[in-house]
Amino acid sequence: MKSAKLLTCANRCISGKSNSLPLPKINRCRGLATEARAEPAPNKGARQSASFTLNLFRGVLEPAQVFPFPEPLSDDQRQMLQELVPPVEKFFQEVNDPAKNDADAKIEDNTLSGLWELGAFGLQVPAEMGGLGLSNTQYARLVEVVGAHDLGVGITLGAHQSIGFKGILLFGNPEQKAKYLPRVTGGEYAAFCLTEPSSGSDAGSIKTRAVLSPDGKHFILNGSKIWISNGGIAEIMTVFAQTPVQKDGKTVDKVTAFIVERSFGGVSSGPPENKMGIKCSNTTEVYYEDVKVPVENVLGGVGNGFKVAMNILNNGRFGMAAALAGTQRAALRQAAEHAATRVQFGRRIADYGTIQEKLARMAMLQYTTESLAYMVSGNMDTGAQDYHLEAAISKVFASDSAWTVVDEAIQILGGMGFMKATGLERVLRDLRIFRIFEGTNDILRLFVALTGIQFAGSHLQELQRAFKNPTAHLSLIFSEAGRRATAAVGLARGPDLGPLLAPELRPLAAELGRCVLEHGRSVEAALLRHGKRIVDEQFVLNRLASAAVDAYTTAAVLSRASRAARLRLPSAAHELRLAEAWADEAVGRIPRLLADTREPRRLRQYARLAELGQAVAAAPGQPSPNPLNL
């Protein structure tokens, strides 16, 4: 299914020479991820990575960031969390009123002032600049508490620090940090201003412009942004605009990030948007008219705005998974309490198989979401560099799972769940946006697939180069040939994970290993079949991405449950059952998903669906009349 826009937002694909294996070099995934890394130069070797998901696309099971489950907290950090969590829990139970926030479409003033006093708006800012200096894992735990109580408040907090001033933390120079970080922890709100009317996922198509003033002291900023969280209340904004830069003797436009203050003048906001959910969070349009931005407020360098934006989004996605793990835990508790007390036909509804299955699947989804959040945050805290695909998977999985869990909680409560009094209808409305913003789930799946394919392709291209000069690359040729041969006859063995896994989970880990090998073969087959056209084969890409999600979530739960068994936690038996239940179904789906990337019947169905979709779009709507033809 061809789409010019998705060529720019889901990576452009450039093939090699026509007489060579058509492997793609994917340049950029606009609007949702890091700039893709360039293909390694000849003789320097393909890029290596400890990422589980990147290596999955090669058919290699890389355990470094998965087994054992991360343990990143020091004793002092754990003690700090023990001191922070109870007052935050108490605050949300006794002070914050989510129903009133939703009804009034604003957060109560006493709630906001209390959150500032708690330090909730500066969780990861260094203590010497007014924040709490929390690690990613500590941050995840507190965000989980917020997600269990009020997602609208969570968006206000997240828009401020997870993306609003996160660029200053990641890319700010010492002077920028010293000037702005004390302010964003001392009462001034921040916002992340990227989206425009003509650019949603395609962040590279923004129209807002900034031109250097004649005296060279300012950039003159003009344009507008839409759907900006905290847009009407933010004093400090990270704004992205096109700027003219010199490249190869020509003037071209490249995106640059700026720190913009409302007090600069020329900054205004529209009225708050009337939204489906997260009503209490402030969402507005923001306008910039001849705003004079000092040159020292360029963030990350002129022309590097795309890199800044994507790293901000990548860095914060694990927080969404943590928040939604809390949401799911709260909804599951509410559903379980109702099921344990509601009597129908002389029995508690919890005694019926249908309700038991719902509760079990809700628990599996919550456990898996939580495992992803803390695995990604733990990897980040222990210095991992390649976690972007795993962070994207955590966001996709968490937002899809939270919708299912809360929907099922409403179903278990029946008519009572549909009433406002239970609060679940508000949570369901709040949840819907999570599958859309900070990278839509549809685009993120394409990002996972295309970035993984690029990584696999770079290794295959290295092998191609080796065959052009075989005497100089015998070790590479023989090692790769050996790996492929043993895989082909079913003798390939991955790393020995036995000591890192609970005995009950080892058979499922072995099955996961076989799925990883098959994933790599399926990626290579897709590249051979489609070549540079792979970027347009979204039906195939989506199945490869879904298989990657199942593989990574399986690894995460196997690792976490094994940790519980190793530490002999009271919950270990339950965690082992959860992991077995999730992994058994997930590894069962992977072969079917991978087969769907190549089976002629499925490929014919994809072509049929593409034609149907095009016909509906052209109509627009359902082209066929109702049966009465009236």
Salt bridges, closest charged atoms under 4 A:
GLU35 OE2 - ARG28 NH2 2.34
GLU39 OE2 - ARG465 NH1 2.98
GLU71 OE2 - ARG563 NE 2.43
GLU89 OE1 - HIS149 NE2 3.14
ASP102 OD2 - ARG429 NH2 2.95
ASP104 OD2 - LYS100 NZ 2.53
GLU108 OE2 - LYS100 NZ 3.77
ASP109 OD1 - LYS106 NZ 3.71
GLU144 OE1 - ARG141 NH1 3.72
GLU144 OE2 - ARG329 NE 3.92
GLU188 OE2 - ARG183 NE 2.96
GLU196 OE2 - LYS225 NZ 2.83
ASP253 OD2 - ARG209 NH1 2.59
GLU261 OE2 - LYS179 NZ 3.82
GLU261 OE1 - ARG183 NH2 3.12
ASP351 OD1 - ARG348 NH2 2.94
GLU357 OE2 - ARG361 NE 2.99
GLU370 OE2 - ARG329 NH2 2.97
GLU370 OE1 - ARG560 NH2 2.82
ASP386 OD1 - ARG37 NH2 2.83
ASP386 OD2 - ARG47 NH1 2.65
ASP400 OD1 - ARG435 NE 3.44
ASP400 OD2 - ARG445 NH2 2.52
GLU408 OE1 - LYS358 NZ 3.04
GLU425 OE2 - LYS420 NZ 3.31
GLU425 OE1 - ARG429 NE 3.01
ASP430 OD2 - ARG426 NH1 3.93
GLU480 OE1 - ARG58 NH2 3.98
GLU480 OE2 - ARG483 NH2 2.92
GLU480 OE2 - ARG484 NE 3.08
GLU518 OE1 - ARG521 NH2 3.02
GLU518 OE2 - ARG598 NH2 3.10
GLU524 OE2 - ARG484 NH1 2.81
ASP536 OD2 - LYS2 NZ 3.25
GLU537 OE2 - HIS530 ND1 3.94
GLU537 OE2 - ARG533 NH1 3.63
ASP550 OD1 - ARG589 NH2 2.78
GLU575 OE1 - ARG560 NE 3.84
GLU585 OE1 - ARG361 NH1 2.77
ASP596 OD1 - ARG602 NE 3.67
